[in-house]
Structure formats: C-alpha cells, structure tokens
C-alpha cells in the first residue's frame, strides 16, 4: 500500500495530521466530560431524591401515626363501646345517635387532614350520618376492598378511593382510609371504625419536589396508596407499568434505584422504605428530564470543543509556518540555483536540524559554483580561441597595407575612380581591424556598411537601390564588428544574381531592452526548408556564430524568406553599453546581460 504522506505536501500533511489528532483528542475529552457530568447529575439526582423521599416518608408516617392513635382512642371510648353494645333500635341507642355523630364529626372540624370518620356497627342495618361522618350499616363495609384485610388484622389502610356513603355534598370525594376493629373488653368485635384522610392533603405531602416525573406510595403489600404527577411525566399510566414495578420492588436491593425501559422511554426509579409501616415512597422520573441539565452542559462542552478546535487550527498554522518556512526558503534557493543563479545561498540563523541542513546545502552550493566557474573559464578560453580564428579570417592586416599602396599609385597616375574605390575599401579594412577590438559602436558599423554600399553602387550603378535607416539612438550602442556587411553581401549575391533591378533596405531600432537590425531585399528569396547556414551562406553563418559566442544562444539571426518574394534577416542583440564593451575587451570573454 502506498504511503499517503508521500503524495501530499509537507504543509498539508502537517496541518491535516495536527488538526485530526487535536480534534480527536478534544472530542474524546468533550465526550468523556459529558458522560462524567451526566453520571454525576444522575448520582446527585438519586442522592437528593432518596433524602427527599425519606423526609416525605417521615411526614407520612407522622400523619399515619396520628390517625391510628385517634382511631384507637375512639375505638376505646366507653361511650362508643356502650353504644355498639346496645341493640340497634333500643331507646338508649337511638337517643345517643346525635352524640355519636357529633363525636365522629368533630375530627373533620378540628383536624385539617381528616375528611370524615365512619362507624360501622356489627348489629346495625341502618345508617345515621351528617355529611360523610356517622354510623352506617355493617353491610356497607362488607363491600369495601379493605374488608378482607381487616378480617385478618386489627387494622388496615386502603389506598385512594371515592366516598360512597353520606349526603350528596360528600359522596365522590377522594380519600385514603384507615380501618380499625372496635373490640369489646372481652375481645368481641363490635364494629369497624374508618378514618378517611383527604387525598388532597396526602398529595400535598408527597408533591414536594416532584416537578418532574411521578411519585407513588405503596403499602407493605405493594398496593398503591396514592400517586402524584409533576409537570414533566413519562406519560405512561401507572396501570401499564404496575406489574413491572411490583416485580422490581419484590427483588429490590440496597441500591434504592434502578433504570427501566418503559414503552420506548428510559425511566429512573428511586425509592425509600419506611421502617415502621414498610410503606414505600417511589419516584419515577423520565431520563430525559434528568439529563436536560446535562444537555445544556453538553452544549457548553460542544462550544468549548469548537473553540479548542479553532485554537488548534490557529496553532497548527502558526507551528506549521515555523516548520515550513525554512523548507520553503531552501526550495526557493534550490530553484534559483537550477535557473543559473549560482551565488544564491540560504539564510541560516537556525541552530537545530534546519541549521545543519541549510549549512550543508550552502557548502554544497559553493562547491558547485566553484566547479561551474572552472568550467566557465575553460569554455571562455575555448571561445576566445574560436573567436581568434574567426577574427583572423576577417582581419587580414596585409590587405590594408596593400590597398593603401595601390591607392597612392592610382592617385599618382590620375585614376581617380580607382583611387575612390580603394579609399572606400581601405576605410572598410581600417574599421574591420579596429585596433584589435571585437565590438565597436553602431556608428562605426554603419560607416563600414556605408563604404560597402558605396562600392556596390559603383559596381551596380542604378540597378540596385540601397536605403539605410538606423536610429540615431543606436549609434552609441555596441555591436560585433562586420555584422551588417555580410548580410548585405549575401542579399546581393543570392538575391540578385540574375536580376537587373532590386532594392535593399537596412534599418535599426530599439525594442524594449534589445537592439533590432534588419536587412530586407526583394530578390529571389529561397525556401526556409533548406539549410540556411550552409556553406554558400558562410557570411550568415559567421555572423550567427559570433553573436551567439558573444551574447548567448538567445540572440542571433532570424530569417524569413519565400521564393520570388525576397528575404528579411532580423538581428536581435542586447543593448550593450560602453563599459560592458571595455570589460569584454579587458577579459577577452563573451558578453552576457544577466
């Protein structure tokens, strides 16, 4: 498998790796923090609810004990005992009905928790009551759900239910009832006394701190006594989860809490058992309401994670720049070396691995520069030797001396035309020699060309027209000597060898940082598919070689020609200044404009 780090740039690899690792670590930290916080919130909820349920159980037990005590006092009351021992329709019993009703009703007046007190006489078939308090037929109690329990014990509690006896103002009120047998001194059952506690009062007791979820109170047999619901509940009716809760309570452990899944929603169960009555107060809280605070913390953690990732990106860019900058500097210098700037070096102010790398690179670059300089010296000597051979071909001193002698002889015999021609030819030879200089001002080159053109006019008379238009700005510039004359000579020889009329235009101008010279004729022309610099065009070849030896391969001749359409030769040269020319003459080397 190919290593992906070899494919991408170092900056991309460093930045991506740093951000990826940082993001994973920060995300793991955020997730861990969330779950730890969530667990702590749940544990805190469990602890606080257990304490709250324990306090509620204490208050409930206090009320239960008060009612149980009142019931015991009433059941032991001699008046009640004597009343129940009388026959139902005896005079004394009828006479005491109002007294007994007043006694029973008094509890609902003086105690806020009591709804009513009912006495079911064993020998009674009729009822006498005021509101829901009074004496009722025993057959009524036999229909109560708690009647079976009271047969096996002296007392029992019945969970929330509706009053079914009394006047129309009291019937259907919801209560929680305590049942106690009324026994004679001999242990005979005389009746059953019922204390009804208001359900609303019990709801007030158990509703404290139940803003979320549902709260249930069970007796020791896991029968529901009362329930209350907060604003946020599971929405699941108790009957649908009762069997599950009963099974859970039967196997409850010392943890006092558990989590159940009810109708697709998680519920947290927390309970507390009262030691005396074994009543159980239990909260069923939707898991979502518990973790609501955790979700806010989660959002805060998420925001913190995003901020940390942004900071990680910033530091990744900052650190990446510190690592990438020296590498980029090294790459730039390498590119400069590749382009030919051999004196380029890396700025090295590092004392670490970058310093070691840059230092050794600079040493290597210096060695390469020395080697190239040595090669340049060798090549320069080779070029000078080649130039010397070419110049010797172009500058025969003896011809100049011979022409000068012939000129004086022509003057002495009165051959003025010949003398003029010899004078022009001598001037050409003098400029060609130029005291050994290889590069001369353009003005001298134009003078040399003018002499040659004048000679050709004498020879061809009016058959060939010449037009020389060299910009004066070029006259102070320098050019390799004998550059234009071979081009004009080539145009005459190859362009007009079988024509009697023709025209040659010589022009020159400045174009940017370059000098342009052009020789254009309307002669025969030729196909550019042929070898332009063949032996018969030795003049063109000579000029091309000298220019490229002096200035480099990017300069030289550009030839455009078509058969019977003429030829245009354009010379491209650098704008050489005088000091450059003098430097060249001192060193004897080629000229290059960097």
C-alpha positions in Angstrom: 0.0 0.0 0.0 1.3 3.4 -1.0 2.2 5.7 1.9 -0.3 8.7 1.6 2.2 11.0 3.2 4.4 10.7 0.1 1.6 12.1 -2.0 0.7 15.4 -0.2 2.8 18.4 0.5 4.5 18.7 3.9 2.3 21.6 4.9 -0.9 19.8 4.1 0.4 16.6 5.8 1.5 18.5 9.0 -1.7 20.7 9.2 -4.1 17.8 8.5 -2.4 15.5 11.0 -2.2 18.1 13.7 -5.8 19.1 13.3 -7.0 15.5 13.1 -5.2 14.4 16.2 -6.2 17.5 18.1 -9.8 17.2 17.0 -9.9 13.5 18.1 -8.3 14.3 21.5 -10.6 17.3 22.1 -13.7 15.4 21.0 -12.8 12.5 23.3 -12.2 14.9 26.1 -15.6 16.5 25.4 -17.4 13.2 25.2 -15.7 12.0 28.4 -16.5 15.2 30.2 -20.2 14.9 29.1 -20.6 11.4 30.3 -18.9 12.1 33.6 -21.0 15.2 34.1 -24.1 13.2 33.1 -23.3 10.5 35.5 -22.7 13.0 38.3 -26.0 14.7 37.6 -27.8 11.3 37.8 -26.0 10.4 41.0 -26.8 13.8 42.5 -30.4 13.4 41.5 -30.5 9.9 43.1 -29.0 11.1 46.3 -31.2 14.2 46.7 -34.3 12.2 45.8 -33.5 9.5 48.3 -33.2 12.2 51.0 -36.4 13.8 49.9 -38.3 10.5 49.9 -37.0 9.7 53.3 -38.3 13.0 54.6 -41.7 12.5 52.9 -41.9 9.0 54.4 -41.3 10.6 57.8 -44.1 13.1 57.3 -46.5 10.4 56.0 -45.7 8.2 59.0 -46.3 11.0 61.4 -49.7 11.6 59.9 -50.4 7.8 59.9 -49.5 7.5 63.5 -51.7 10.5 64.4 -54.7 8.9 62.6 -54.0 5.5 64.0 -53.8 6.9 67.5 -57.1 8.9 67.1 -58.7 5.7 65.8 -57.5 3.8 68.8 -58.8 6.4 71.2 -62.2 6.5 69.5 -62.4 2.7 69.4 -61.6 2.5 73.1 -64.0 5.3 74.0 -66.5 3.9 76.6 -69.4 5.8 75.0 -68.6 4.2 71.7 -68.2 0.8 73.3 -71.6 1.1 75.2 -73.3 2.5 72.1 -72.3 -0.5 70.0 -73.3 -3.0 72.7 -76.9 -1.7 72.7 -79.4 -3.1 70.4 -79.9 -1.2 67.1 -83.4 0.0 67.8 -83.2 0.4 71.6 -84.2 3.7 73.1 -80.8 4.4 74.6 -79.0 3.8 71.3 -81.4 6.0 69.3 -81.0 8.6 71.9 -77.2 8.6 71.6 -77.1 8.8 67.8 -76.6 12.6 67.7 -74.0 12.4 70.4 -72.0 9.7 68.5 -72.3 11.6 65.2 -71.1 14.8 66.9 -68.2 12.9 68.4 -67.2 11.4 65.0 -67.7 14.7 63.0 -65.6 16.7 65.5 -62.4 15.2 64.0 -63.1 16.6 60.5 -63.6 20.0 62.1 -60.6 20.2 64.2 -58.1 18.3 62.0 -57.3 19.5 58.6 -56.2 16.1 57.3 -59.4 14.3 58.3 -62.2 14.2 55.7 -64.7 12.1 57.8 -65.0 9.4 60.4 -67.4 6.5 59.9 -68.5 3.8 62.3 -69.9 0.5 61.0 -71.8 -1.3 63.8 -71.9 -5.0 63.6 -75.5 -5.1 64.7 -76.6 -2.1 62.6 -78.7 -2.4 59.4 -79.5 1.3 59.1 -77.4 4.5 58.8 -77.4 7.8 60.6 -74.9 10.4 59.4 -74.1 14.1 58.9 -72.1 14.8 55.8 -69.9 11.7 55.4 -69.4 11.1 59.1 -71.8 8.9 61.2 -73.0 5.4 61.9 -73.5 3.1 58.9 -75.0 -0.3 58.3 -72.4 -3.1 58.6 -73.4 -4.5 55.2 -71.8 -1.4 53.5 -68.3 -2.2 54.9 -68.6 -5.7 53.7 -68.4 -4.3 50.2 -65.2 -2.4 50.8 -61.9 -3.7 49.2 -60.2 -3.5 52.7 -62.8 -5.7 54.4 -60.8 -8.9 53.6 -57.7 -7.4 55.1 -59.4 -6.3 58.3 -60.7 -9.8 58.9 -57.1 -11.0 59.4 -55.8 -8.0 61.3 -57.0 -5.4 63.8 -56.3 -2.5 61.3 -55.6 -1.8 57.7 -55.1 1.0 55.2 -56.9 1.4 51.9 -55.5 3.5 49.1 -57.1 6.3 47.2 -60.8 5.8 46.6 -64.1 7.7 46.5 -66.5 8.1 49.4 -69.7 6.1 48.5 -71.8 6.9 51.6 -73.0 10.2 53.1 -75.0 13.0 51.8 -74.7 14.4 48.2 -72.2 17.0 49.3 -69.6 14.4 50.4 -70.1 11.5 48.1 -67.4 11.0 45.4 -64.7 12.9 47.5 -61.4 11.0 47.2 -59.8 9.8 50.4 -57.3 7.4 51.9 -58.9 5.3 54.7 -57.7 3.6 57.9 -59.8 0.7 59.1 -59.8 -0.4 62.8 -61.8 -3.0 64.5 -63.8 -1.9 67.6 -63.4 -4.7 70.2 -65.2 -5.1 73.5 -63.3 -5.7 76.7 -63.9 -9.4 76.1 -62.5 -9.2 72.6 -65.8 -9.4 70.8 -65.9 -7.4 67.5 -68.5 -4.6 67.9 -67.9 -2.9 64.6 -65.3 -1.3 62.3 -64.1 2.3 62.7 -62.9 4.1 59.5 -60.9 7.3 59.5 -60.9 8.9 56.0 -57.9 11.2 55.2 -58.3 13.7 52.5 -56.4 12.7 49.3 -55.6 16.3 48.6 -53.8 16.5 52.0 -51.8 13.4 51.2 -51.0 14.9 47.7 -49.6 18.0 49.4 -47.3 15.8 51.5 -45.9 13.8 48.6 -45.8 16.5 45.9 -42.9 18.3 47.4 -40.0 18.4 44.8 -41.9 16.4 42.2 -41.9 18.9 39.5 -40.7 16.3 37.1 -41.8 12.7 37.0 -44.4 10.7 39.0 -44.4 9.8 42.7 -46.1 6.7 44.2 -46.7 5.5 47.7 -47.2 1.7 48.3 -48.1 -0.2 51.4 -46.1 -3.1 52.6 -48.0 -5.4 50.2 -47.1 -3.2 47.2 -50.6 -2.0 46.8 -50.9 1.6 45.6 -51.9 4.1 48.2 -51.5 7.4 46.4 -49.8 8.9 43.4 -48.9 12.4 42.3 -47.6 13.7 39.0 -45.4 16.6 38.2 -45.3 18.9 35.1 -42.9 16.5 33.3 -44.1 12.9 33.4 -43.4 9.8 31.4 -46.9 9.9 30.1 -47.3 6.2 30.9 -50.3 5.3 33.1 -49.4 3.5 36.3 -51.5 0.5 35.5 -49.3 -0.2 32.4 -46.1 -0.4 34.5 -47.6 -1.6 37.8 -46.7 -5.3 37.2 -43.1 -4.3 36.2 -42.7 -2.1 39.3 -44.2 -4.7 41.6 -41.7 -7.3 40.3 -38.9 -4.8 40.7 -39.9 -3.9 44.3 -40.1 -7.6 45.2 -36.5 -8.1 44.2 -35.2 -4.6 45.2 -31.7 -4.4 46.6 -29.9 -1.9 48.8 -29.2 0.5 45.9 -32.6 2.2 46.2 -32.7 3.0 42.5 -32.9 1.3 39.1 -33.4 2.2 35.4 -36.2 0.6 33.4 -37.3 0.9 29.8 -41.0 1.6 29.5 -42.7 2.0 26.2 -39.5 3.0 24.5 -38.5 5.6 27.1 -36.0 5.2 29.9 -37.3 5.9 33.4 -35.2 6.3 36.6 -36.8 4.7 39.6 -35.8 5.9 43.1 -37.5 4.5 46.3 -37.4 4.7 50.1 -39.0 2.3 52.5 -40.4 3.4 55.9 -39.2 1.0 58.6 -42.3 1.0 60.8 -45.1 0.7 58.2 -42.9 -0.7 55.4 -44.6 1.8 53.1 -42.6 2.7 50.1 -42.3 6.1 48.5 -41.1 5.9 45.0 -40.2 8.4 42.2 -40.4 7.5 38.5 -38.5 10.2 36.6 -38.1 10.4 32.8 -34.5 10.1 32.0 -34.7 12.9 29.5 -35.8 15.4 32.3 -32.8 14.3 34.4 -30.3 14.8 31.6 -31.8 18.1 30.5 -29.2 20.0 32.5 -26.6 17.7 31.1 -27.7 18.6 27.6 -27.1 22.3 28.5 -23.7 21.3 29.8 -23.2 19.2 26.6 -23.9 22.4 24.5 -21.4 24.3 26.6 -18.8 21.5 26.2 -19.5 21.4 22.4 -19.0 25.2 22.2 -15.7 24.7 24.2 -14.7 21.9 21.9 -15.3 24.1 18.8 -13.3 26.9 20.4 -10.5 24.5 21.2 -10.5 23.2 17.6 -10.3 26.8 16.3 -7.4 27.4 18.6 -5.8 24.2 17.4 -6.2 25.3 13.8 -4.6 28.6 14.7 -1.6 27.0 16.5 -1.4 24.4 13.7 -1.0 27.2 11.1 1.5 29.0 13.4 3.6 26.0 14.1 3.3 24.8 10.5 4.6 28.2 9.3 7.6 27.8 11.7 8.4 24.4 10.2 7.5 25.0 6.6 9.1 28.5 6.2 12.8 27.3 6.3 11.9 24.4 4.0 10.2 26.8 1.5 13.3 29.1 1.7 15.5 26.1 0.9 13.3 25.1 -2.0 13.3 28.7 -3.4 17.1 28.8 -3.3 17.3 25.4 -5.0 15.1 26.8 -7.8 17.4 29.8 -8.2 20.4 27.5 -8.4 18.5 25.5 -11.0 17.9 28.7 -13.0 21.6 29.5 -13.1 22.0 32.0 -10.1 24.8 30.0 -8.6 25.6 32.6 -6.0 22.3 32.1 -4.2 22.5 30.9 -0.6 20.1 30.1 2.2 20.0 32.5 5.1 20.9 30.3 8.0 20.2 31.5 11.6 19.0 28.2 12.9 20.9 26.1 15.5 18.8 23.0 15.1 18.4 20.4 12.3 17.4 23.2 9.9 20.7 24.9 10.6 22.5 21.7 9.9 20.6 21.2 6.7 21.0 24.8 5.5 24.7 24.9 6.3 25.5 21.8 4.4 23.3 22.9 1.5 25.2 26.3 1.3 28.5 24.4 1.4 27.4 22.1 -1.5 26.1 25.2 -3.5 29.5 26.9 -3.0 31.3 23.8 -4.3 29.0 23.6 -7.3 29.6 27.3 -8.0 33.3 26.8 -7.9 33.1 23.9 -10.3 30.9 25.9 -12.7 33.3 28.8 -12.6 36.1 26.5 -13.5 34.0 25.2 -16.4 33.2 28.7 -17.5 36.9 29.6 -17.5 37.6 26.6 -19.6 34.8 27.4 -22.0 35.8 31.0 -22.2 39.3 30.0 -23.2 37.8 27.8 -25.9 35.5 30.6 -27.1 38.4 33.0 -27.2 40.4 30.6 -29.3 37.5 30.1 -31.7 36.9 33.9 -31.9 40.6 34.4 -32.6 40.4 32.1 -35.6 37.3 33.8 -36.9 38.8 37.2 -36.5 42.0 36.2 -38.2 39.8 35.1 -41.1 38.1 38.6 -41.1 41.1 40.9 -40.4 44.0 40.4 -42.8 46.3 43.3 -42.0 48.4 42.9 -45.0 45.5 43.6 -47.3 45.0 47.0 -45.7 48.6 47.9 -46.3 48.5 46.7 -49.9 45.3 48.7 -50.6 46.9 51.8 -49.2 49.8 51.4 -51.6 47.5 50.8 -54.6 45.5 53.9 -53.7 48.6 56.1 -53.8 49.6 54.6 -57.1 46.2 55.3 -58.6 46.4 58.9 -57.4 49.8 59.3 -58.9 48.6 58.1 -62.4 45.3 60.1 -62.2 42.9 57.1 -61.8 40.5 58.9 -59.5 37.7 56.3 -59.7 40.0 53.6 -58.8 41.5 55.7 -56.1 38.0 56.4 -54.6 37.2 52.7 -54.6 40.5 51.8 -53.0 39.9 54.6 -50.4 36.5 53.1 -49.5 37.9 49.6 -49.3 40.7 50.8 -47.1 38.3 52.6 -44.8 36.4 49.3 -44.5 39.6 47.4 -43.7 40.5 50.0 -41.1 37.2 49.7 -39.4 37.4 46.0 -39.7 40.7 46.0 -37.9 39.5 48.5 -35.1 42.8 48.2 -33.3 42.0 44.6 -32.4 38.6 45.3 -30.8 35.9 42.8 -31.4 33.0 45.1 -30.6 32.6 48.6 -32.0 29.9 51.3 -31.8 27.0 51.0 -34.1 28.0 54.3 -35.7 31.3 52.7 -36.8 29.4 49.7 -38.1 27.1 52.0 -40.1 30.2 53.8 -41.5 31.6 50.4 -42.5 28.4 49.4 -44.2 28.1 52.8 -46.0 31.5 52.2 -47.6 30.5 48.8 -48.7 27.2 50.1 -50.1 29.1 52.9 -52.0 31.3 50.3 -53.6 28.3 48.3 -54.7 26.7 51.4 -56.1 29.8 52.0 -58.3 29.6 48.4 -59.5 25.9 48.0 -60.0 25.2 51.7 -60.8 21.4 52.2 -60.6 20.4 48.5 -60.8 20.3 48.1 -57.0 18.9 50.7 -54.7 20.1 51.0 -51.1 18.3 52.6 -48.2 20.0 52.8 -44.7 17.8 53.9 -41.8 19.5 53.3 -38.5 18.0 55.1 -35.5 20.5 57.6 -34.0 19.8 56.2 -30.5 21.6 53.1 -31.6 24.8 54.9 -32.7 26.2 54.9 -29.2 25.4 51.2 -28.6 27.9 48.5 -29.4 27.8 45.6 -31.8 30.2 42.9 -33.0 32.1 44.4 -35.9 31.4 43.4 -39.5 27.8 42.3 -38.7 25.7 44.1 -41.3 28.1 44.0 -44.3 27.9 40.1 -44.7 24.1 40.3 -44.6 24.0 42.9 -47.4 26.6 41.0 -49.4 24.5 37.8 -49.0 21.5 39.7 -50.3 23.4 40.9 -53.4 24.9 37.6 -54.3 22.0 35.3 -53.7 19.1 37.7 -54.2 20.0 39.5 -57.4 22.4 37.2 -59.2 20.2 37.0 -62.3 18.1 40.2 -61.9 18.9 43.7 -63.2 16.9 45.7 -60.7 16.4 45.4 -56.9 16.2 47.1 -53.6 17.9 46.5 -50.2 16.6 48.3 -47.0 18.8 48.4 -43.9 17.0 49.6 -40.7 17.6 49.5 -37.0 15.6 50.4 -33.8 15.3 49.8 -30.1 12.7 47.4 -28.9 12.5 47.1 -25.1 15.9 46.1 -23.7 17.0 44.8 -27.1 18.5 46.2 -30.3 16.9 45.2 -33.6 18.7 45.4 -37.0 17.0 44.4 -40.3 18.3 43.7 -43.8 15.4 43.3 -46.3 15.6 42.7 -50.0 13.1 42.0 -52.8 15.3 39.5 -54.5 14.7 35.9 -55.4 14.3 34.5 -51.9 14.6 30.9 -51.0 12.8 28.1 -49.2 13.4 28.1 -45.4 13.2 24.4 -45.5 16.8 24.3 -46.8 19.8 24.7 -44.6 20.1 28.4 -44.3 23.6 28.3 -42.8 25.0 26.0 -45.4 28.5 26.6 -46.9 27.2 29.0 -49.6 25.8 31.2 -46.8 29.0 31.3 -44.9 28.6 35.1 -44.2 25.3 34.4 -42.4 26.8 31.5 -40.5 29.8 33.6 -39.5 27.6 36.4 -38.1 25.3 33.9 -36.3 28.2 32.1 -34.6 29.9 35.3 -33.5 26.7 36.8 -32.0 25.9 33.6 -30.1 29.5 33.3 -28.9 29.4 36.9 -27.5 25.9 37.0 -26.1 24.4 33.6 -25.8 22.1 31.3 -27.8 19.0 33.5 -27.2 20.4 36.1 -29.6 21.3 36.0 -33.3 19.6 36.0 -36.7 16.0 35.3 -37.6 15.5 34.7 -41.4 12.2 35.0 -43.3 12.2 34.2 -47.0 9.9 32.9 -49.7 10.9 32.1 -53.3 10.4 35.1 -55.6 9.2 37.2 -52.6 12.5 38.4 -51.1 14.3 37.8 -47.8 14.3 39.5 -44.5 17.0 39.0 -41.9 16.4 40.4 -38.4 19.3 40.6 -35.9 18.5 40.6 -32.2 21.2 41.9 -29.9 21.3 43.2 -26.3 21.7 46.9 -25.7 25.4 46.7 -24.9 26.9 49.7 -23.0 30.4 51.1 -23.5 31.6 49.9 -20.1 30.4 46.4 -20.9 32.4 46.5 -24.1 35.5 47.7 -22.3 35.1 44.9 -19.7 34.8 42.4 -22.5 37.9 43.7 -24.2 39.9 43.5 -20.9 38.7 40.0 -20.2 38.6 38.8 -23.7 35.4 36.9 -23.0 31.8 36.7 -24.1 29.2 39.3 -23.2 26.0 38.3 -21.2 23.3 40.5 -19.8 22.0 38.9 -16.6 
